Amino acid sequence: MNNWKTDFEVKFHLEYLHKDGRIQKDYNSLIVHAENESDARKMIVNQYEGSEFLKIDEIVKLWKYK
Protein backbone atom coordinates (compact mmCIF):
# COMPACT_ATOMS: atom_id res chain seq x y z
CA MET A 1 0.00 0.00 0.00
CA ASN A 2 1.28 3.43 -0.93
CA ASN A 3 0.72 6.11 1.72
CA TRP A 4 2.61 8.79 -0.17
CA LYS A 5 0.50 11.49 -1.72
CA THR A 6 0.88 14.00 -4.50
CA ASP A 7 0.13 17.71 -4.69
CA PHE A 8 -2.24 18.63 -7.50
CA GLU A 9 -3.34 22.05 -8.68
CA VAL A 10 -6.98 21.87 -9.71
CA LYS A 11 -8.04 24.72 -11.99
CA PHE A 12 -11.78 25.25 -12.22
CA HIS A 13 -14.51 27.79 -12.70
CA LEU A 14 -18.06 28.32 -11.56
CA GLU A 15 -20.39 29.13 -14.44
CA TYR A 16 -23.67 30.92 -13.71
CA LEU A 17 -26.46 31.69 -16.17
CA HIS A 18 -28.37 34.82 -15.20
CA LYS A 19 -32.05 35.36 -15.97
CA ASP A 20 -31.16 38.02 -18.56
CA GLY A 21 -29.04 35.47 -20.48
CA ARG A 22 -25.65 36.66 -19.29
CA ILE A 23 -23.09 34.00 -18.41
CA GLN A 24 -20.79 34.73 -15.49
CA LYS A 25 -17.62 32.70 -14.97
CA ASP A 26 -15.58 32.90 -11.76
CA TYR A 27 -12.17 31.24 -12.18
CA ASN A 28 -10.19 29.75 -9.31
CA SER A 29 -7.65 27.07 -8.46
CA LEU A 30 -6.83 25.04 -5.38
CA ILE A 31 -3.85 22.91 -4.47
CA VAL A 32 -4.85 19.61 -2.90
CA HIS A 33 -2.91 16.71 -1.43
CA ALA A 34 -4.35 13.48 -2.91
CA GLU A 35 -3.35 9.94 -3.90
CA ASN A 36 -4.23 10.42 -7.56
CA GLU A 37 -5.90 12.77 -10.04
CA SER A 38 -9.32 11.19 -9.55
CA ASP A 39 -9.18 11.76 -5.78
CA ALA A 40 -8.09 15.37 -6.36
CA ARG A 41 -11.16 15.89 -8.59
CA LYS A 42 -13.44 14.32 -5.96
CA MET A 43 -12.06 16.64 -3.28
CA ILE A 44 -13.00 19.73 -5.30
CA VAL A 45 -16.44 18.38 -6.17
CA ASN A 46 -17.05 17.67 -2.49
CA GLN A 47 -15.76 21.13 -1.51
CA TYR A 48 -18.44 22.67 -3.75
CA GLU A 49 -21.06 20.09 -2.72
CA GLY A 50 -21.48 18.73 -6.26
CA SER A 51 -22.62 22.12 -7.57
CA GLU A 52 -24.00 22.08 -11.10
CA PHE A 53 -22.11 25.35 -11.68
CA LEU A 54 -18.69 23.76 -11.10
CA LYS A 55 -16.58 23.04 -14.20
CA ILE A 56 -13.12 21.54 -13.73
CA ASP A 57 -10.74 22.86 -16.37
CA GLU A 58 -7.44 21.16 -15.62
CA ILE A 59 -5.62 19.10 -13.02
CA VAL A 60 -1.84 19.48 -12.90
CA LYS A 61 0.53 17.29 -10.86
CA LEU A 62 2.86 19.62 -8.93
CA TRP A 63 4.86 17.40 -6.61
CA LYS A 64 5.05 13.75 -5.64
CA TYR A 65 6.31 12.81 -2.19
CA LYS A 66 8.54 9.73 -2.15
C-alpha positions as CSV (number, residue, x, y, z in Angstrom):
1,M,0.0,0.0,0.0
2,N,1.3,3.4,-0.9
3,N,0.7,6.1,1.7
4,W,2.6,8.8,-0.2
5,K,0.5,11.5,-1.7
6,T,0.9,14.0,-4.5
7,D,0.1,17.7,-4.7
8,F,-2.2,18.6,-7.5
9,E,-3.3,22.1,-8.7
10,V,-7.0,21.9,-9.7
11,K,-8.0,24.7,-12.0
12,F,-11.8,25.2,-12.2
13,H,-14.5,27.8,-12.7
14,L,-18.1,28.3,-11.6
15,E,-20.4,29.1,-14.4
16,Y,-23.7,30.9,-13.7
17,L,-26.5,31.7,-16.2
18,H,-28.4,34.8,-15.2
19,K,-32.0,35.4,-16.0
20,D,-31.2,38.0,-18.6
21,G,-29.0,35.5,-20.5
22,R,-25.6,36.7,-19.3
23,I,-23.1,34.0,-18.4
24,Q,-20.8,34.7,-15.5
25,K,-17.6,32.7,-15.0
26,D,-15.6,32.9,-11.8
27,Y,-12.2,31.2,-12.2
28,N,-10.2,29.8,-9.3
29,S,-7.6,27.1,-8.5
30,L,-6.8,25.0,-5.4
31,I,-3.9,22.9,-4.5
32,V,-4.9,19.6,-2.9
33,H,-2.9,16.7,-1.4
34,A,-4.3,13.5,-2.9
35,E,-3.3,9.9,-3.9
36,N,-4.2,10.4,-7.6
37,E,-5.9,12.8,-10.0
38,S,-9.3,11.2,-9.5
39,D,-9.2,11.8,-5.8
40,A,-8.1,15.4,-6.4
41,R,-11.2,15.9,-8.6
42,K,-13.4,14.3,-6.0
43,M,-12.1,16.6,-3.3
44,I,-13.0,19.7,-5.3
45,V,-16.4,18.4,-6.2
46,N,-17.1,17.7,-2.5
47,Q,-15.8,21.1,-1.5
48,Y,-18.4,22.7,-3.7
49,E,-21.1,20.1,-2.7
50,G,-21.5,18.7,-6.3
51,S,-22.6,22.1,-7.6
52,E,-24.0,22.1,-11.1
53,F,-22.1,25.3,-11.7
54,L,-18.7,23.8,-11.1
55,K,-16.6,23.0,-14.2
56,I,-13.1,21.5,-13.7
57,D,-10.7,22.9,-16.4
58,E,-7.4,21.2,-15.6
59,I,-5.6,19.1,-13.0
60,V,-1.8,19.5,-12.9
61,K,0.5,17.3,-10.9
62,L,2.9,19.6,-8.9
63,W,4.9,17.4,-6.6
64,K,5.0,13.7,-5.6
65,Y,6.3,12.8,-2.2
66,K,8.5,9.7,-2.2
